[in-house]
Amino acid sequence: MLIRPITLRDLDSLYQIAVESGPGFTSLMPDRDALAQKIEHSIKSFERRADNPTNEHYLFVLEDEHSHEIMGTTGIQASVGLDRSLHHFKRDRKTGPRGHSHETLTRCEHYAGCSEICSLYLRPDYRQANAGKLLSKVRFLFMALHPERFASTVIAEMRGVSDAYGHSPFWNWLRHQVVDLDFATVTQLSAQSHARFLERLVPPGPFDTDDMTAEARAVIGQVHPDTRPALHLLKQEGFRHHGLVDLFDAGPTIECARAAIASVRNSGFYHAASGGTAMANTSGSPLIVANGQCSGFRATMINSLPDEAEPGQLPLPAGIQRALALNGGDPMCALPMAMSKPLLNAGEMSAHQELHHAG
């Protein structure tokens, strides 16, 4: 498995992923022209020299190194809510004059200038051990390599509950307060230039959740069944929900300080060492390894750490070095898959500094 930036030759695969993912996965919609523009934007983002986050969007693909099939996608939006405000419902609990407690939803704007992780999708035929974890964690390793490209707070807007037919229990209630469109149409419009129009149609509230249908109330802050593994991984990284949910499907938005994300903290910086052989099973956990580049970024997974390594150096087999476009002495980064597994002989900050603008 190899992680790399997306290219225009991946358009057909990206379109297929957009079809497979279904309604509600608004970061990838089945529109070839829009997807081509997204790819071109991503290519320019990786190539741009950035000293602070603006409108860059980094989209990665997971490729089977043998068949070259695209197994999945994952992405990062460097800064959101600047050109178009992010609208959410904020959950509040209020106590009435007789002591009755009730929950309300009020429309609000929040998270302007934050970085957002998005577009994580692993195709059903490729759902194998560690593939989803690799797609999730590699974003944080990339942030550790290039911290100047990202904001101090990172968010994730999680997909809310909808069924196989694209029906959302929350939208089925809300549509009677907003506009009588089906959920699939709303998600398609919200991913395009009509998002502001739809958001303005949503009354500011507050809405008393006691007045909602039981089905709508039950899914507030809940995620789509396919999204539960991703939510579990992000909670392990330190992400938490602070009461903000999506306007249309009520899925939760979660957040974490970038410096506090476990995989950012656990990334170690090295120089590639030549002469590595097969990895000895000493760490008991797979390891993500990546070169230090940006537009030429490559990452893959190895079984474990070597038995011994010089401080700040990581020996890798020749095949792994070729896959990562590494030569002996090149700067690189490594991250254990397991949270509790420390890296051996990690490099100091001087190695980190060399990685910021590599490639």
Secondary structure as UniProt FT lines:
FT   STRAND          2..5
FT   HELIX           8..10
FT   HELIX           11..21
FT   TURN            23..24
FT   TURN            26..27
FT   HELIX           32..47
FT   STRAND          57..63
FT   TURN            65..67
FT   STRAND          70..77
FT   STRAND          87..95
FT   TURN            97..98
FT   STRAND          101..109
FT   TURN            112..113
FT   STRAND          115..122
FT   HELIX           124..126
FT   TURN            129..130
FT   HELIX           131..145
FT   HELIX           147..149
FT   STRAND          153..157
FT   TURN            164..165
FT   HELIX           169..174
FT   TURN            175..177
FT   HELIX           183..190
FT   TURN            191..194
FT   HELIX           195..201
FT   STRAND          207..208
FT   HELIX           209..211
FT   HELIX           214..218
FT   TURN            219..221
FT   HELIX           225..227
FT   HELIX           228..237
FT   STRAND          240..246
FT   TURN            247..249
FT   STRAND          252..257
FT   HELIX           258..260
FT   HELIX           262..266
FT   STRAND          268..276
FT   STRAND          287..291
FT   TURN            295..296
FT   STRAND          299..302
FT   TURN            311..312
FT   STRAND          313..317
FT   HELIX           318..323
FT   TURN            324..325
FT   TURN            328..329
FT   STRAND          331..336
FT   TURN            339..340
FT   HELIX           349..355
FT   TURN            356..357
//
